[in-house]
Amino acid sequence: MPQVVVDLGSGGTGRLSKLLTGECDVLAWPAASQLSILRDDPRLRLTLRPGMNVAYLAFNTAKPPLNNPAVRHALALAINNQRLMQSIYYGTAETAASILPRASWAYDNEAKITEYNPAKSREQLKSLGLENLTLKLWVPTRSQAWNPSPLKTAELIQADMAQVGVKVVIVPVEGRFQEARLMDMSHDLTLSGWATDSNDPDSFFRPLLSCAAIHSQTNLAHWCDPKFDSVLRKALSSQQLAARIEAYDEAQSILAQELPILPLASSLRLQAYRYDIKGLVLSPFGNASFAGVYREKQDEVKKP
């Protein structure tokens, strides 16, 4: 391809319209709600692959009663993750069982998705003396790479929690205001996520859940576990891949027990393009390589 022109000017349905009319050839990061349109159009091709990102619900572990792992586990049982997959992602995400996406080389294949069991959740909360609990859920207002509709996600979680007797008050926030308020530790829960351009598992664990990350304002759970930090240091100090994988398995086991954050989903990386475009490569990090891209000659194109 002798020349590639990048158009940054359109948003929402305007980007999709340009692809459908042939004004552009490639559409990066289409909205999850547009997936059916893209799949049904014979003039288009769609690429989906696992992404290096995770959406999660963070519990403020510095604030009672969320400082108790038993409370965090009880609340997690109330969330219908399968409904989130259907209503938020429209088939463009994988249910997360770990903070690490499945695309990571250190992903623990034994990791289990938290079950949806509202009856058990209500029973556990009752045994903990938390039958009339009210929690504030801080939610970013804008679409994120890991969550196309945070506010709708929050509303679904709010409805799930109501079924087990927990009142959730949604607090929409954005930008630096969100960061400042989250760091003053007044929130109970927050919806957030993380994406990285590195395949090193440390780029997930350390920024999100290390003790030092509390001060760097990326540990939204305000969770600090010296044992967990020690495991991360052990993993980084090893030059052997097997030893690092073993250490990261231990780290994921600690997180499954303590549950400072509840992993929700890992978004797939999506890219749509015209049927005559060939050689386009999409990476797990969301970027695309146009190095080998070419347009198939019209007399060679097998028209749909």
C-alpha positions in Angstrom: 0.0 0.0 0.0 1.8 3.2 -1.2 -0.1 5.5 1.2 -2.3 5.2 4.3 -4.5 8.1 5.4 -5.7 8.1 9.0 -9.0 9.8 9.7 -9.4 10.9 13.4 -12.3 13.2 12.8 -15.4 11.1 13.2 -17.0 9.4 16.1 -20.0 7.1 16.9 -22.0 6.1 13.9 -20.2 8.5 11.6 -17.2 6.2 11.5 -19.4 3.2 10.7 -21.1 5.2 7.9 -17.8 5.9 6.2 -16.9 2.2 6.2 -20.3 1.3 4.8 -20.2 3.9 2.0 -16.6 3.0 1.0 -15.2 6.4 2.1 -12.8 4.5 4.3 -11.5 0.9 4.1 -10.7 0.0 7.7 -12.6 0.8 10.9 -10.6 0.4 14.1 -12.4 -0.3 17.4 -16.0 -0.4 16.2 -18.6 -0.2 18.9 -19.8 -3.6 20.4 -23.4 -2.6 19.5 -22.4 -2.4 15.8 -21.1 -5.9 15.6 -24.3 -7.4 14.1 -24.3 -4.8 11.3 -20.7 -5.5 10.5 -21.2 -9.3 10.4 -24.3 -9.1 8.2 -22.7 -6.9 5.5 -21.1 -9.1 2.8 -18.9 -6.3 1.7 -17.0 -6.3 5.0 -14.7 -8.6 6.9 -14.3 -8.6 10.7 -11.3 -9.6 12.8 -11.6 -10.4 16.5 -8.8 -11.5 18.8 -8.2 -11.6 22.5 -6.9 -8.3 23.9 -4.5 -7.4 26.7 -7.0 -5.7 28.9 -9.4 -6.3 31.8 -12.5 -4.6 33.2 -13.0 -5.0 36.9 -14.9 -4.0 40.0 -12.6 -2.7 42.7 -13.6 -3.0 46.4 -12.2 -0.3 48.7 -10.4 -2.7 51.1 -9.4 0.2 53.3 -13.0 0.9 54.3 -15.2 -1.4 56.5 -16.9 -3.7 55.8 -15.1 -4.2 52.5 -11.8 -4.8 54.4 -13.2 -8.3 55.1 -12.5 -10.8 52.2 -15.6 -12.7 53.2 -17.8 -9.6 52.5 -16.1 -9.1 49.1 -16.7 -12.8 48.2 -20.3 -12.6 49.2 -20.9 -9.5 47.1 -19.2 -11.1 44.1 -21.7 -13.9 44.2 -24.5 -11.5 43.5 -23.2 -10.3 40.1 -24.6 -11.9 37.0 -21.5 -11.8 34.8 -23.2 -13.7 32.0 -25.8 -10.9 31.7 -23.0 -8.3 31.5 -21.5 -10.2 28.6 -24.8 -10.2 26.7 -26.0 -6.7 27.6 -22.7 -4.7 27.5 -20.3 -6.5 25.2 -22.6 -8.2 22.7 -20.2 -11.1 22.3 -17.1 -8.9 22.0 -15.5 -10.0 25.3 -14.5 -13.0 27.3 -15.7 -13.4 30.9 -12.6 -12.8 33.1 -11.5 -15.4 35.7 -8.3 -13.6 36.5 -6.8 -10.1 36.4 -4.6 -11.5 33.5 -6.3 -11.8 30.2 -6.3 -15.2 28.5 -3.9 -13.8 25.9 -1.2 -13.6 28.6 1.4 -16.3 28.7 1.1 -16.4 32.5 -2.7 -16.9 32.6 -3.7 -19.6 35.0 -5.9 -22.1 33.1 -7.2 -23.4 36.4 -8.6 -20.0 37.3 -12.3 -20.1 37.9 -15.0 -17.5 37.1 -16.8 -16.4 40.3 -20.2 -18.2 40.3 -23.4 -16.3 40.2 -25.4 -17.4 43.2 -27.6 -14.7 44.7 -29.2 -17.0 47.3 -25.8 -17.9 48.6 -24.8 -14.2 48.5 -27.8 -13.2 50.6 -27.2 -16.0 53.1 -23.5 -15.1 53.5 -24.3 -11.4 53.9 -26.9 -12.2 56.6 -24.4 -14.4 58.5 -22.0 -11.4 58.4 -24.6 -9.1 59.8 -25.0 -7.1 56.7 -28.6 -7.3 55.8 -29.1 -3.6 55.1 -25.9 -2.5 53.4 -25.6 0.6 51.3 -22.6 1.1 49.0 -21.5 3.9 46.7 -20.3 2.8 43.3 -18.1 5.3 41.5 -18.4 5.0 37.7 -16.6 6.7 34.8 -19.1 8.3 32.4 -17.2 7.7 29.2 -16.8 4.5 27.2 -13.5 2.7 27.9 -11.4 0.3 25.8 -12.3 -2.4 28.3 -15.9 -1.4 28.9 -18.1 0.2 26.2 -20.8 1.3 28.6 -19.6 1.8 32.3 -22.9 3.4 33.4 -25.0 0.6 32.0 -22.7 -1.9 33.6 -23.2 -0.1 36.9 -26.9 -0.1 36.6 -26.9 -3.9 36.0 -24.7 -4.4 39.0 -27.0 -2.1 41.0 -30.0 -4.3 40.1 -28.1 -7.5 41.0 -27.1 -6.1 44.4 -30.7 -5.1 45.1 -31.7 -8.7 44.7 -29.6 -9.6 47.7 -30.6 -6.7 49.8 -27.7 -4.4 49.1 -28.5 -0.8 48.0 -26.0 0.6 45.5 -25.8 4.3 44.9 -24.2 5.1 41.5 -21.9 8.1 41.5 -21.0 9.1 37.9 -17.6 10.7 37.7 -15.0 11.6 35.0 -11.4 12.5 34.4 -9.2 14.0 37.1 -12.2 14.5 39.4 -12.6 10.7 39.5 -8.9 10.2 40.2 -8.9 12.7 43.0 -12.0 11.4 44.7 -10.9 7.8 44.4 -7.7 8.6 46.1 -9.4 10.2 49.1 -10.8 6.7 49.7 -14.4 7.8 50.2 -15.8 5.3 47.6 -16.9 1.8 48.4 -16.7 0.3 44.9 -15.5 1.6 41.6 -15.7 0.3 38.0 -12.4 0.5 36.2 -10.1 -1.4 34.0 -6.6 -1.7 32.6 -5.0 -2.1 29.2 -1.3 -2.5 28.4 1.0 -2.6 25.4 3.2 -5.2 27.1 2.9 -8.9 27.3 4.7 -9.0 30.6 2.2 -10.1 33.4 4.0 -7.6 35.8 2.4 -4.8 33.8 -1.0 -5.9 35.2 -0.1 -7.0 38.7 2.2 -4.3 39.9 0.3 -1.1 38.7 -3.1 -2.4 39.9 -2.4 -4.2 43.2 1.1 -3.7 44.6 1.5 -1.7 47.8 3.4 1.0 45.9 0.6 1.4 43.4 -1.6 2.9 46.2 0.6 6.0 46.3 0.9 6.1 42.5 -2.9 6.2 42.4 -3.5 3.1 40.2 -4.4 0.7 43.0 -8.1 1.6 43.3 -8.7 -1.2 45.8 -6.2 0.4 48.3 -5.1 -3.2 48.9 -1.7 -3.9 50.2 -0.4 -7.5 50.9 3.4 -7.8 51.6 3.2 -11.5 50.6 1.7 -10.6 47.2 4.5 -8.0 46.7 7.1 -10.6 47.6 5.7 -13.0 45.0 5.9 -10.3 42.3 9.5 -9.6 43.2 10.3 -13.3 43.0 8.8 -13.5 39.6 10.8 -10.5 38.2 14.0 -11.8 39.7 13.9 -15.1 37.8 15.3 -15.6 34.3 13.4 -18.9 33.9 10.0 -18.7 32.3 8.7 -21.8 34.2 9.7 -20.2 37.5 8.0 -16.9 36.6 4.8 -18.8 35.6 4.8 -20.6 38.9 5.2 -17.3 40.8 2.4 -15.7 38.8 0.1 -18.7 39.5 0.7 -18.1 43.2 -0.1 -14.4 42.7 -3.4 -15.3 41.0 -4.2 -17.7 43.8 -3.7 -15.0 46.4 -6.0 -12.7 44.5 -8.7 -15.4 44.2 -8.6 -15.8 47.9 -8.4 -12.1 48.9 -10.5 -10.7 46.0 -9.5 -7.0 46.3 -10.9 -6.6 42.8 -13.4 -8.7 40.9 -12.4 -9.3 37.3 -15.4 -8.9 34.9 -14.3 -9.1 31.3 -11.5 -8.9 28.8 -12.6 -7.2 25.6 -11.7 -8.6 22.3 -9.9 -6.4 19.8 -12.1 -5.7 16.8 -11.4 -4.4 13.4 -13.6 -4.2 10.4 -12.4 -3.7 6.8 -13.6 -3.8 3.2 -13.5 -7.3 1.6 -10.8 -6.3 -1.0 -8.3 -5.3 1.7 -5.7 -8.0 2.3 -2.7 -8.4 4.7 -4.1 -6.5 7.6 -2.7 -7.8 11.0 -4.3 -6.9 14.3 -2.3 -7.3 17.5 -3.7 -8.2 21.0 -2.7 -4.7 22.1 -5.3 -3.2 19.8 -3.0 -1.7 17.2 -2.8 -2.8 13.5 0.1 -3.2 11.2 -0.3 -1.9 7.7 3.1 -3.1 6.6 1.8 -5.9 4.4 -1.5 -4.4 3.4 -2.6 -4.3 -0.2 -5.8 -3.9 -2.1 -6.8 -6.8 -4.2 -7.3 -6.0 -7.9 -10.9 -5.8 -8.9 -10.6 -8.6 -11.5 -9.1 -10.8 -8.7 -11.7 -10.0 -6.1 -14.2 -12.7 -5.3 -17.2 -10.6 -4.9 -19.5 -11.6 -2.0 
